[in-house]
C-alpha cells in the first residue's frame, strides 16, 4: 500500500496501480545506477589511459633531461 498526502488530500494506491508505481520507481533506480556505473567506468578508463601515456612520457623526458644536463 502506498499512501500519498498532497495539499491535505490523502491518496491510497493499492493493487495493480501500486505495483505499477513500484515498478516505475525500481526501473528509475536501476537506470540511475546504470548511468552512474557507466560514468565511473568511463572515468576509470580515462584515468588509466592517461596514466599509461603520461607516466612513461615523464620518465623518458626525465631521462633525456639527465643526459643533456650540464655538468658543473
Buried (B, 14 or more C-beta within 10 A) or exposed (E): EEEEEEEEEEEEBEEEEEEEEEEEEEEEEEEEEEEEEEEEEEEEEEEEEEEEEEEEEEEEEEEEEEEEEEEE
